[in-house]
């Protein structure tokens, strides 16, 4: 779990997201907040599936994955792994705002 969180807006152009991701090279996923509400997660790896020529016309909203599950910080690592395995998640956000 990391507490070094950088969030992005769903309206952020992909080109700006790519620049941001290079600035924070140690992060490979970014929570997406819309007016303070958690709406998705944007993965750096997903940039590679988008044609570079389209990066100035696509926003994070179009590439993000909706957040369907989160987990509370008090839960065990085993609970986290079970939830990720059960729902085939690449990552899970640890937050007090629980989404199920």
C-alpha positions in Angstrom: 0.0 0.0 0.0 1.3 3.5 -0.8 0.2 6.7 0.7 2.0 8.8 -1.9 -1.2 9.4 -3.9 -1.6 11.7 -6.8 -5.1 12.1 -8.2 -6.2 13.2 -11.6 -9.4 14.7 -13.1 -11.5 12.7 -15.6 -11.3 15.8 -17.9 -7.5 15.7 -18.0 -6.3 15.1 -21.6 -4.3 11.9 -22.1 -1.3 13.9 -23.3 -1.2 15.7 -19.9 -1.7 12.4 -18.1 1.3 11.0 -19.9 3.4 14.0 -18.8 2.2 13.7 -15.2 3.0 10.0 -15.2 6.6 10.7 -16.3 6.9 13.2 -13.5 5.7 10.6 -11.0 7.6 7.6 -12.5 7.3 5.5 -9.4 3.4 5.5 -9.6 1.6 3.4 -12.1 -2.0 4.1 -11.2 -3.8 7.3 -10.4 -7.2 7.6 -8.6 -9.6 9.7 -10.7 -11.6 12.2 -8.7 -14.5 14.2 -10.1 -15.4 17.1 -7.7 -13.8 15.1 -4.8 -15.7 11.9 -5.6 -13.8 8.7 -6.5 -14.9 7.7 -10.0 -12.1 5.6 -11.4 -8.5 4.6 -11.6 -6.2 5.4 -14.5 -3.3 3.0 -15.2 -0.1 4.1 -16.9 0.1 0.8 -18.8 -3.2 1.6 -20.5 -1.5 4.5 -22.3 0.3 2.0 -24.5 -3.0 0.8 -26.0 -4.0 4.2 -27.2 -2.6 5.5 -30.5 -0.1 8.3 -29.6 -1.7 10.5 -32.3 -5.0 10.5 -30.3 -3.5 11.6 -27.0 -4.5 15.3 -27.5 -8.1 14.4 -28.2 -8.8 11.8 -25.5 -9.4 12.4 -21.8 -8.7 10.3 -18.7 -12.4 9.6 -18.5 -12.2 7.6 -21.7 -9.4 5.4 -20.6 -10.0 5.0 -16.9 -11.4 1.9 -15.3 -14.4 2.6 -13.0 -13.8 1.8 -9.3 -16.2 -1.0 -8.3 -14.4 -2.0 -5.1 -12.3 -0.4 -2.4 -11.1 -1.8 0.9 -10.8 -0.3 4.3 -7.3 0.3 5.8 -8.1 -1.9 8.8 -8.7 -5.0 6.6 -6.0 -7.6 6.4 -3.7 -8.2 3.4 -5.5 -11.6 3.0 -8.9 -9.8 2.7 -7.4 -7.5 0.1 -5.9 -10.4 -1.9 -9.1 -12.4 -1.7 -11.1 -9.4 -3.0 -8.6 -8.7 -5.8 -8.6 -12.4 -6.8 -12.4 -12.8 -6.7 -13.0 -9.8 -8.9 -9.9 -10.0 -11.1 -8.6 -6.6 -10.0 -5.2 -5.2 -11.0 -5.2 -2.9 -8.0 -7.5 -1.9 -5.2 -7.8 1.4 -3.6 -7.6 1.5 0.2 -9.9 4.2 1.4 -12.5 5.0 4.0 -15.0 5.7 1.2 -16.1 2.1 0.6 -17.5 1.1 -2.7 -18.9 -2.4 -3.2 
